[in-house]
Amino acid sequence: MTIKIIVTGGTFDKKYNELNGKLYFRKTHVHEMLRLGRCAVPAKIKILMMIDSLFMTRRDRQRILKECLGSKEKNIVITHGTDTMVETARVLGKNLKGKTVVMTGAMVPYEFGSSDGMFNLGSAVSFAQILPPGVYIAMNGKYFTWDKVRKNRIKGEFERIIEN
């Protein structure tokens, strides 16, 4: 099984400019992360965009959906900014059938060294292999279905929405 990894940017891939203190994008860290993590799962990496998810538009989300729909791979991981990951998951969840899509990201840039990104990427690759078709978010060792998750901005983590 080959897993397709679609890169969209987010904190996961941000770099730090030491001169002005700003974060920016140059290239993805996914290749290096898979190598350092000694990932033995065949992966096809597609860099679709490199943007902060706060600036992601409806058109960007449609590009992600189109890429998933057109993918011959049935198991897909998407790296994405955490701020609007739930919104993109909603678009995919309502429009994708027959594929297992796992979205993941990081709260701290990989380049900082103390990032949760490496762990989250490894978890997402694992979940993409074992979960049934559907759209999920994988963060901090947990997975959530697209329609029962939110980002708790106070705690800085994702949590399951519990219906009463």
WOCORBEL-V456545 format. One record per backbone hydrogen bond with DSSP energy under -1.0 kcal/mol. CO is the residue of the C=O (numbers start at 1). NH is the residue of the N-H. If there is no record, write none. Layout:
# WOCORBEL-V456545
CO_NH ; CO_NH
This chain:
# WOCORBEL-V456545
3_44 ; 4_77 ; 5_46 ; 6_79 ; 7_48 ; 7_49 ; 8_51 ; 10_13 ; 11_14 ; 12_110 ; 15_24 ; 17_21 ; 22_17 ; 24_15 ; 29_33 ; 30_34 ; 31_35 ; 32_36 ; 33_37 ; 34_39 ; 35_38 ; 42_3 ; 44_5 ; 46_7 ; 51_10 ; 52_55 ; 53_56 ; 57_61 ; 58_62 ; 59_63 ; 60_64 ; 61_65 ; 62_66 ; 63_67 ; 64_68 ; 65_69 ; 66_70 ; 74_100 ; 75_4 ; 76_102 ; 77_6 ; 78_104 ; 79_8 ; 84_88 ; 85_89 ; 86_90 ; 87_91 ; 88_92 ; 89_93 ; 90_94 ; 92_95 ; 92_96 ; 99_134 ; 100_76 ; 101_136 ; 102_78 ; 103_138 ; 104_80 ; 109_112 ; 110_113 ; 116_120 ; 117_121 ; 118_122 ; 119_123 ; 120_124 ; 121_125 ; 122_126 ; 123_127 ; 124_128 ; 126_130 ; 127_131 ; 134_101 ; 135_146 ; 136_103 ; 137_144 ; 139_142 ; 142_139 ; 144_137 ; 145_148 ; 148_161 ; 150_159 ; 151_153 ; 152_156 ; 152_157 ; 157_152 ; 159_150
